[in-house]
Amino acid sequence: MAVLPVPYVMQPHCVGNESFESSKSFSTSHGRYGKRMTSVSRKLDLRRINLHGGQFTKPIGRISYSHHVTKAIATSDVSVVKTLENVLTYRFWMEIGGQLKVMVKKTNNNKKYGVYVEVESLQFDEEQRELIMIWGIFRDDSTSFMPVQESSTDGTTETPFVKDCDRLSAELEFEESLAPFYVSILLKSKLGSNSKTSTIRSHRKTNFIVPVGFRSGRPSPLGISLLSDGFINFAFFSRNANSVVLCLYADTTVEKPALEIDLDPYVNRSGDIWHASIDCSSLPFVSYGYRCRSSSTDGKGHRVLLDPYAKVIEDFGPRKCLGRLCNESAFDWSGESRPNLPMEKLIVYRLNVARFTNDKSSKLPRDIAGSFSGISDKLHYFKNLGVNAVLLEPIFPFDEQKGPYFPWHFFSPGSLYGPSGDPNKVANSLKEMVKKLHANRMEVLLEVVFTHTSEISALREIDNSSYHHVEGGEELKSRNSLNCNYPIVQQMILECLRYWVTEFHIDGFCFINSSSLTRGFHGEFLSRPPLVEAIAFDPLLSKVKIVADSWDPHEMEMKEIVFPHWKRWAEMNAKFCSEMRNFFRGKGSISSLATRLCGSGDLFLGGRSPAFSFNFVTRNVGPTLVDLVSYSSIESSWNCGEEGPTNKILVLETRLKQIRNFIFVLFVSLGVPVLNMGDECGQSTRGSLEYSDRISFDWSALKSGFGTQVTEFISFLSSLRIRRNDLLQKRSFLKEDNIEWHGAEGGPPMWDDPSCKFLAMTLKADPPLSDLFVAFNGGDCSEKVALPPLAAVDANWVCLVDTSLPFPGFFTEEGVPLEDGLETYEMKSHSCVLFEARSFI
């Protein structure tokens, strides 16, 4: 007998003054649980108490989203009331009029479940003689009833209704150990002496379905919620699934779940949210997942899928991941204070958590190397460099064949980065890292990928057409591109970001492939993408740092777009990267150089400031800093005279100058400097641009001559940037009165000459602070620099940096004064200089 879904109206009532008279009972063993069940036809004395607005009513509020998020939860006609006697009442409209009321409660000291069924407001004609209830029970498959004694071959049992004072009622009783399960009910009436029968169903032409031993649940919040009475609420979105099966595991080492519940599409569904609430306080379940059946899967849905909102997950391999039935473990945040650094004060170090310390040269124990704890252990290194923020490559669970930019889950850190075997320990190790860095005034930023998923993500099987782009071309379809601006996906992303901020105290996010965040439902680009706007104005997220990064992990390149920012979004400045590379290889113009030095006003003048420009020269994909000056085969690079490794002194000296130049210009430009892990110790991929060819950080290389001078130079520039924050860490753009441009030998800049590779500028400070003079020579020849005269007679220019000089003399905090009477300085080819005005009285 096929059981069809059933609609219902559920209203609150409670039961009092019960008296039970057993007329028939039997027990049975069946299925893999061997549980007992009793069927009873009884007379029940009821006293109906309406609890609307009463003290025992526990209403469930509806979800209300902002105008940026669609109301994915349809208005439900269900109201669940928990009375003092734990009675749940379900009301169903019948196809012939009237209502069927079903009440479920625990009886006999909570050892059994009683199911009381009553027919209300049904008019019988004179020929009608008898009304019978045909019922069966099921759990994991609504089309197949569990067998009981005295049931028919299809698993159903007939129980007659008892008439009392114009009321027809029947009652069933079940052992507590049998729960949870559904009771499916169909009514049959016998008419006249010829015993003709007719069936009575719901007004939707379906059976009446009632849950026993669990509740219908509530549609919010999505994921699991551990309730105070021992129940766990499950809420799961799937618009296109024909059925959803909740799978509960007592032992995660076995393949099959211990219990499966085929959620009823009316009792356990509100709008597009499937939900149930189960008392797990006395049940041995530890993990859960879902099976989804739809027309696209031919109704099979064999794979158990991970809840996208699971906070604590267990990863058992490429295609088996489950959510744990527990809250996140408690963590002591006492004494922690977020740095809340102004954006213009940031000096950022981008790193990969695993590769940063998993090399044996880190000299960390195996259980710490390559983990969040490894970063905590290397805190002194960040402080020595002078950085005050770390930008972590994506730490979501990811496809290990493709790398961290192809995630399959969003609400938890990957197990790769913490103590193995315990997801709560991994999460706590991240929190410990954040707390320790915050105690040292360092912020933690995360790269996040919300534009696509890996092939092993469960979202495609849960609801492909809702979560992914199914229109907009094969390119989007083949990439598992997330439909970011679709309301339910937007909601998931917003809740995920809020979770990382509140649970892990993350200080900001860098959104990889940000151009795809602007795509609409059909793949079109939107001028006002709802997700981007929602993040900008979210009351929580608007208080953390949000950075758009247009690098595309699929095509391994930056996408240049006009990103809608609402004066809140910062951006990874790809133009800074490309134009600085071009200038120092002799291809760029001095006007482009000037624009980038002054904070990229062409990009950030419209309501933003230089602090919204995250400047970089290299990143964790593409050429390393050493490779950028060693291979001309790479786009926007120059090998300085010979391709690849070489022993030629002149080539090596030029390469070293270029490396110093790139680091120098990063720190003296307005904006946020972003350093990349490994560049400071000279790591190379021998010209490969593939992310997979990146190697672990070599700590021993820091002791080399190259590593020593570069790390000391970075430390010097970090201190200089902080000391001269009045000019180098400005929140606003420079005014005309604060800057003066110079060409060679004191003349004006040759802005219109594309062959000109020299530019100098005087940054004028407000008294009593002193001026800075900075010059850049990207050409092959030396240039004579005429330093501007100083107003104070006791002041002189001192040279702080000359990238052409040998180490250790190419930078100095004390400064080297110009010789008496000299007003010019000779700059070597491919070099930069920095002077500061100082008084010697």
N, C-alpha and C positions, 0 to 999 in steps of 0.2 A: 504494500500500500504506500503510495507516494504521499509524503507530507508536504503540503504547500505552505508558503509563508502566510502570516496572519496579521491583520491590523488590529489595533486595540485602542480603547480609551481607558486610562488608568487613573482611578480616583482614590483619595485617601479615606479609609475607614479603619476602625479597630473593633476587636471582638471581645466581648465579656460574658461572664456567667455561662461558660460552655458546659454541656453535659453530653456524654458520649455513650451510645448504646451499640455494641458491636453485633452485627448480624452475620458476618462472614469474614473469615481471614485465612490467609495462606502465606507461605514463605517460599522462597526459591533461591537457587544459586544459578548464576548465569554469567556469560561473558568472561573477560579476563580478571574481573574484580571479585567475583564470587560474593556479591552483596545480596542482602535480603530486602524484600519488598512485600508490603501488605496492601491488599485492596479491601476497602471497607465501605459498606453502604450504611449510612448512619443518619440519625436524626440529630440536628444541632440547633440548640436554642441560641439565637443571636440577638444581640443588642447593638444596633448600628449607632455609632457616634461619629458625627461629622466633625472633622478636625481642621477644616479650613480656618486659618487664623488662630487655631488653638495652641496650647503650650507644647503639645507633642509633635507638632508639625515641623518637619525639617525640609524646607523647600530647597530646590536646586535652582540656582540662578542661571539665567541664560547668558551666553557669552556675548559680549559687546566689543567689537573691534573698532579701531579707528577707521577713518574713511579711506585709509591706504590699503586696508585688508578686507577682502570680501567676507560676508557672513556665510562661512562654509557650513555652519550648523543651521539647518532649517528649524523653524519653530516647531516644537514637538507638542503633541497632545498628551504627553506622559507626565505625571507628577508622582514621585515616589515618596511615601510617607513611612517613616519608621516609628511605630508606636512603642509604648513600654512593653508590649507583649510581642513585638517583632512580627507584626502582621503586615503583609503586603497584599493589596487588593488590585485586581486587574478587571477592567470592564471592557467587554467586546459588544459591538453592535452585531445583531444577527440579520441574515439576509431576508427574513420574513418579518422583521420588526422585533422590538423588545431588545433586551440586553442579557448577556451571560456574564455573571459575576463569578470570579475565581479568587479565593483568598488562600494564601500560603502562610503557614505559621509552624513554629516548632511546638511539639507537645511532649508530655510525659518526661518532664525534667530535661528538655532539649535533647532527647534521645531519638526522636522521630519527627518526621515532617508530616503535617496534616494538610491536605488539599481539599478545600470545601468549594463545591461548585453549585451555583444557584441560578435558576432561570427566572428572570424578572420581566414583568410587563408583557408576557406572551399570552395572547388570546387563543384559547382552545375551543374548537367547535364541539358539538355534542357527540360526534362520531369518534373523536380522538380518544384513545384508550390508554396509551402508554408512551412514555418518553424514555429513551435509553441513551446512555453515554458510551460511545466507543472510544477507547483511549489506548495509547501506547506511549512508550518512553524511548527517548534517543539521546545521544550525547554527541558523537563525533560525525554523524551522518544523518541529516534530517530525512533522508529517503529510506532509511533502514531502521526499524524498531528493534530494541533489545528484547530478547525472548523472556517471557515469564510463564510460571505455571498457569494452566487453564487458559492460556492465550491461544488464539487461533494461529494458523500457519504463518500469517503475515505479522505476528507479534502483537496484535491488538486484543483487548479484553472488553467485554460488554458489562456495564454496570447500570442497573435501572435507577431512575430517579424516584425519590419518595415524596409523595404529596402531603403537605401539611399546611392547613389554613391558606389554601390558594397559592401555596409556594412549593415549587419543585426543587429538590436539592439532593445532592449525593456527595459522598466524601471518600477520599482515598488516603491511605496512610503508608508511608515509606520509611524504611530504616535510614537513619542519618548517614550511615556509611556508604549508602548508594549515591548520595549527592556528590557533585552537582549533575543535573540532567534536566531535560525538558519533558513536560507532559504535553502530548498532542491530543486534542479532543475534537470529536465529531459527534453531533447529535442525530439520533434516528427516532422518528415517531412512527407508531403503528396506527393506522386509521381503519376504523370499521371492522365488521365481522370477517371480511375477506382477508384481513391481516396485510393489507397493502402498507408499504413503508415508504417514507421519504426522508431524505437527509436534510439536516439544517446546518449551514456553515456560516461563516462570518459574512458581513456585507461585501467583503472583497472576494467571496467565493473560495475561501481558504479555510483550513483547519484553525482551531483556536490553540495557540501555543503559549505555554506558561513555564517560566524557569522555576526550578526547585533547587534549593541549596545554594543559590546565588541570586544576585539582583540584576536588574536590567542595566545598572550602572549609569554613568553620566558622561556626556560628550566632551567635557573639559576638566582639566587640561589634557592635551594629547600626551600619550606615553602612559606610564603607570603612576598612580598616586597611592601611597600607603596611608590608609585611614586610621583614625584612633581606635576604632572598634575591631581591628584585626583584619578588616577587609582590604583588598587591593583593587583599585579601579583601573581598568584597562580601557584606553581610548585610542582608536586607530583610524586614520583617514584612508578611504578608498572609494572613489566615486563610481568606478566602473567594474568593481568586483561583483559577481553575482552572489557569491557567498564568501565569508571569512571564517576560518577555523582558528580558534585560540588554542595553541599547543603549550602544554605545561610539562616541564621536565623535573623529575625527582633526582635523576642521575644523568648528568650531561655527557657521560662517557658512552652511553648507549645511543643508538641511532634514532629509535622511535620515542616519541613523547610518552610520558606516563598517563596523560589525560589530554583528550582533544574535545573541544566544545564547538560545535557548528553553530555560530551565532545566528540567531533568528533575525531576518532582515527587517522586522517590525518591532519586536520587543527590544532588540539590542542594536537598534540603529536610529539615529536622529540625523536627518539630512544625509550627508556623506560620511558621517562618523559612526563607526561601529564601536560598541562599548559593552562592558560587563563588569560586575563587581563581585569578587569571589572572596570568601573567608578562607584565607591561607594560614591562619594562626595555628591550626591543628593539622595542616596538611604538609607533606614533606617536599613541596615544590620549591625549586631554587632558581629556575630559569624559564624563559618563555620565548615564544615566537609566534608567527602567524602563517597560515596557508591561505592564499588567495586564488579563487577560481573565477574565471571570466570567460567570455566567449572567445577571446584571443588565445586562451590556454586550453581550449576544448573542455573546460570545466574540470581539469585535472588538478592543477595546483599542488604538485607533489612536494616541491621544495619548501622547507620551513624558512620563513623570511624574518630578518631582523627588523624590529620596530625602529623606524627612523628617529624616534624621539628617545630611544633607550640611552640612559646616562651612564650606566655601568654595563659593559658588554664583555662577553667571552668569545674569543676568536679561536675556532677549532680548525681553521683551514680556509682555503679560498672560497668555499661556498657553504660554510656552516658557521654562522655567528648568531649568538643568542643574547637576549637582554637578561640581566640578573634581577631577581625579585627582591630588591633591597634599595634603600636610599644610599646616596653617596656617604662615605664614612665621614664622621665628624672631624673637623680640623680646627686647631686653635689659632685663630688670627689675632689674638690679643697682642697689643703692642705694635701691630702693623699699621703703618700710615702710608698712603699712596703718595708718591712724589709730586704728581700733578705739575710736571715741569712745563713751562711755556714752550710752545713749539719751536720758537726761534733759538732756544737754548739747547736743543737736542744735538747730540753727536752720536750717530747710530752705527752699530756694528751688526751686519747681517751674517747669520751663521746657520749651519745645519746641525741639529742637536746631536745626532749620532756621529757624524764625521768630525765634530769638533774635538772630541776626546777619546774616540775608540781606538786610535793608534797607540801602540805600546809606548811610544815616546811621551805620552801624557803622564806616564808613571802612576796611573790611577788603578785601584783594584778592579777586577773584572766586573763586579756587581755595580760599579759606579761608572766605569768608562762607557762613553756613548749614551749617557742618560741625562735626565734633567739634573740629577745630583752632580754629574760631572761639570755642568755649567756652574753650579754653586761653588764647587771646589776651585774653579778657576776665576773666581771673582777678583782676586788680586791682579790678574792679567788685564781685565777690563779697566780697572782703576789706574793701572800704570799707563795704559794707552790714553786715558782721559775720556773714554766714551761714557755716556750716561744713559744709553738705551740699547737694548739688544733686540734685533728683529729676527725672530725665529722662522725658518722655512716651515711650511705647513706641517703640523704635528697631528693632524687627523689620521685615523687608520687609512692606509692607502694600498694600491695595487703594487706589490713589490717588483713586479716586472716592468712597470712604467715609471715608478718613482712617486714622491710625495705630492706632486701636482695633479695626481689622479686619485682623489679620495673615494671611499665607499661609505663613509659615515661621518657625521659632523658634530655629534654631541659628546665626544670623549677623546682623550689623547690616545695615541697609538701605543700598544703594549711594547713596542720596540724601545721605548724611551724610559723604561723604568724596571723595577724588580719583576722578573718573569713570573707568570702564573697568577698574579693577583691584580686585577684592574684597579682596585681601590688603592693599592700601594703605589701604582703608577700615578694616579691622580694626586695622591698626597705628596709624592716626590716633586711634582710640578708646583704644587702649592708651596712647598718648602723652598723651592728655588725662587719663586716670585717673592715670598716673604723676605728672604735673605737679600735679594737685590733691592727691594724697596727699602730695607733698613739701611742700605748704602746709597740711597737717593738715585737708584737706577730704575728705569722703566722697562717693561716687557711688552713688546709689540708682536703680533702674530701675522704672518702671511696666511690668508685664507683663500680657498678656492670654492666658490659657490656657483660657478658657471657650467660645470660639467662633472660627471662622475666616471668612475672606472666601470669596466664591463661587469664586475662582480657585485656592483651595488644592487640592493634589493628594490630600489625605487621603480625600476622598469617593470618588474613583475607585480609590484603593489598597485601601481596605476600609471602606466606609461604615458598616456595622453594628458594627464594632469601635471606630472612632474617634468616631463621632457618635451622638447620641441618635436612635434610630429608633422609640422608644416614648415615651410621656409627653406626647402632645398635639402638635397641629400647630405650636404656638408654638415648641417646642424644635426640631422638624424644620426649620421654615422659617428658623431662625436659624443653621444650621450649628453647632449647639451641640455642643461636644466632651463626650464621655462621660468626664469627668475622673477618676472613680473606677473606671473599667474598668481592669483590671490593665495592659494594654499601653499605654494612654494615660497612666496614672499613672507607669509606668516612663519613658516619653518625657519627661514634664514634670520628673521628678526628675533625669534625666540632663541635661536642658537646663539646669536651674538650676545644677547642679554645674559644668557646662561654663562658664557665664558667671562663676562664682566663681573657678574655677581658671585659665581662659584669659585673662579680662579683668580679674580682681581686683575685681569688683563687690562693694560693701559691703552691699547689701541689696536687697529687692524689695518693691514695692507691688502687690498682686494686685487688678487691676480686676475688677469684677463678682464679688466674692468670694462672694456668696451662692450663685452657681451652682457653686462648688467643693464645696458640701455636697450636691449632688444625686446620687442613686444611679443604677443602671443604667436604671431605668424612669422617671426624672425626679422621683422622690420625694426629699424632704429627709431627710438622715440626721443623727442625733444625734452619730455618731462617724464622719465621713467619712474613709476611709482615706488619701486624699491629704493632707488637712490635717494629720492625725496624723503621717503619714510625714515631712512637711516639718518639723514641730515637733521630731521626734526624730532626724532625719538627722544623723549625726556631723559633716557639713560644713555643711549648711544651718542647723542649729540655732545655729551660731556667727555667722551674719550676721543682719541686721535683716530681719524678715518682717512685713509690714503688710497687713492686709485692708482693701480699699476696696470698699464695697458699691454704688458707682455703676454703673449699668447703661447701657452705650453704646447699647443698642437703644431703651430707653424714656427715656433722658436724665434719669434720676432716681436718687436714693439708695434702696436697699432696706434697711429696718430689720429686722434679724434678730439673734437671739442667736447670735453666732459662736463655735463651739467653739475654744478657744485653747490648752489644755494649759499655761497660764502662760507661753507663748512668743510668741504672736501679739499684735502691736500692732494698732490699728485707726484708720482715718481716722474721726474723731469727727463724724458727721453731726449728732448732737444739739447739740454745741457750736455748729456753724454755724447751725442753725435757731433755737436759743434765744437766741443772741447777737443775731441779726438781729431777732428778735421784741422783745427787751427795748429795743433802741435805737430801734425804731419805735413804742414805747409799748404793745406788746401782750403782752409776757412778764411773768412774775412774778419777784419778787426771790429767791424760793427756788430757782427754776431757775437764775438768775444765780449764786447762791452755789454751787450744785452744780457748775457748769461751772468757776468760778474755782478751786475746790479740787481739780480733777483728775478730775471725773466719777466719783465713788465708786460711783454706782449701776451703772456699767458695768465698772469696773476694780478693785473691792475684792476680788473672788473670786480671790485669788492673784496678782493683778497690782498695778501701781502707776500713779501719774499719768504716768510716762514712757511708758506704753503707749498714751496718748491723743495722737494726732496731730491737733492743733487747726487748723481753718481757717475763714475767713469767706467766701472766694471760691475758686473753682477754675478750671481751664482750660475748663470748659463752664459755661453759665449766665451770670448777670450778672457783669460786671467790677465792681471796687470803685466806680468812678465811676457806673456804671449802677445799682448797688444803691441809691444815694442820689438817683437822678435819675428813676426810673420806678416808679410804683406798680402798673403793669400786670404787673410781674414778681412772682412769688410771694415772700412774706416780705420785700418791699422797701417803701421809702417815699421819695417824691419830694421831701420837705421843703417842699412847698407848691406846686409847679408841675411839670407833666409835661414831661420832656425838657429840651433846652437852654433856658437863660433868661439874662437880664441883670439880674434882680432881686437887689440886693445882699443882702437879708435871706435869700433862698432860698440864694444861693451861700455865704453865711457858715455857714448851718446845715449845708449839704452838706459843707463843709470840716470842720466840727466832727465830723460823723458819721464821715467817713473817718478822722480822727485817732482817734476813739473805737474804731473797729473794730481799727485797728492796735495801739492801746494795750492793749486787753483781750486781744489775742492774745499779747502778751509778758508780761503780769502774771499770766496764768492758769497753773496747774500743767499740765504736758504739753509736747508738742513743737510750737512754732509753725511753720506751713507758709505761706510767702508765695507769691503767684502772680505769674508773669512779667507785666509790663505794668501792674500795679496802681499801682506806685510812680511811673509817669510819666503817669498819668491816661488810659490807653487806654480807648476805648469802642467798643462794637458797636451803639450807638444802640438799646439795648434788646433786641437779638436774642440768643436763647439758643443759637443753632446754633454748633456747633464750627467749621464751615466759614467763619463770619463773623469769626472771630478774625483779627487782622492781625499783621503782623510788629512786633517791638519797635522803637519809634521812639527812637533814641538821642539825637536832637536835643531831644526833649521833656524829657530830664533836666535841661536847662539852663533850662527855664521856671521861673517862680516856684513852681508846683505841684510839679514834679519835684524842685526843689532842697530845698524844705522837707520833703517826704515822705521822700526818701532820707536826709536828715540826721536826721530823726526816727527812722527805722528803725535807722540806725547808732547813735544815742544809746541806744535801747531794747535793742539787742543788747549794747552795753557794760554797761548797767545790769544786764541779766539775768545776765551773766557775773560782774560785780562782786558782786552780791547773790545768788549761786547758793545761798547757805544757805537762802533763802526762796523764790526763784523757779525754782530748778532742782532741787528736792528729788526724790530717788528714791522716797521714801515719802510717804504721806499726812500732812497736818498733824495734830498732836495737838490736843486741846481746849485745852491750855495755851498753844499757839502761835498761837491766833487768837481774836479777840474781835469780835463783830458790833455794828454801831451803826445806829440810825435817824437821822432828821433831828433836829437840835438836841440831839444827845447822848442821845436816848431809845433804847429798844430797837427793833429792826427790826419793822415791821408785816407779819409773815410771812403773815398770813391775809387781808390786804387786797389784792385784785387790782388796785386802782387805785394802789397805792403803787409809785413808780418810782425810789425812792432807796434806796441801800444803801451802807454803808461798813464797812470792816474794818481792824483793826489786826493786822499780822503781827508777832508777838513773836519776836525773835531771841535766841539764847543769848548771854550775855555772852562777850566784850566787844563783840560786834556790836550795831548799833542797830536799832530797830524801824522798820517802814514803816506808813504809813497811806494807804489807798486808798479813794476814794469814787466812786460812779457815779450820775449823775443822768440818767435816761432820760425825764424829764417835760418839760412845756412851760414850767414855772416855775422860778425860782431857788430854791435851798435854802440855809439856813444850816447850816454844818457845825461842830459842836463837836468840836475835837480833844481827845483824851484827855490828861490830865496826865502828864508824864514824871517818873519817879522821881528822876533825877539833877537837882540844882538848877542845874547848869551847862549843861544840855541844852536845846535848842529845836527846834521843828519848822521845817524849811525846805521850801519848795515846789519840787519838781523838774519837775512837769508840771501844766499846766492847759490842756486842749485848747480852751478858749473864748478864750484870749488870742491876739493877732495874732502872726504870725511876724516876727522870730525869737524872741520872748519866751515862747512857750508851752511850751518845755522848756529846761532848763539843767542842766548838770552841777554847777555851783557851788551852785545852790539859792538861793531867795529866802526869807530868814527872815520869820516873822510879826512884825508890829510889836509893840513892847514892850507887854505888858499884854493883848494880844489872844489870846483862846482860841478864836475862831470865824473861819470863812472863808466867804465867800459864793460859792457855786457857781452859775454860770449854767445855763440850761436846756441839755439835750442836751450834757453835758460830763462829763469825768472829771478827777480830780486825784490827784496822788501826792505825799506828804510823807515825808521821812526825818528821823529824830531825829539831831541832831548836837550835839556838845559844842564850845563856843567858848573853852575855856580851853587 
